[in-house]
């Protein structure tokens, strides 16, 4: 399985918690900044995410989304983590 990591630039505040918990060290601080002037987290370009969702779970602002990408089809299944996803799933 393959996974895609998306970081919402509006919600990310550059706290670095996701960087610390990634077991494969696939997240870094970017040279891009948010509206408050904080560096944004970014996914390493050639990294291969294992889909553990630790980054999405620890993110205090639910700025990270993990998508499972099916290799045989073009369909994508979203696997979301964190507080916002739990609230969305209850609806």
C-alpha positions, 0 to 999 in steps of 0.5 A, a space after each residue: 500500500 502507498 500513502 499520501 501525506 497532505 499538510 494543510 498550510 492554513 492549520 499548520 503552525 510549525 510546532 514540529 510535533 509531527 516531525 518528532 513522532 514520524 518513525 521514518 523521519 519523513 517530515 521536516 520544517 519547510 522554508 515556507 511560512 504560514 500567515 503568522 510567520 512560522 515555518 510549515 511542516 512538509 513531507 520529504 519529497 522522496 519519502 515512503 509513508 507507512 501510514 501509521 498516522 502518528 503525525 496526524 494523531 499528534 497534530 494539535 491543529 489536525 493539519 495533517 491528512 493521510 490518504 491510502 492510495 490504491 496501486 491497482 486503481 485510481 481511487 483513493 481512500 482517505 484515512 484521517 487521524 486526529 481530533 477533527 477526523 473523530 468529530 467528522 466521523 460521528 456525523 
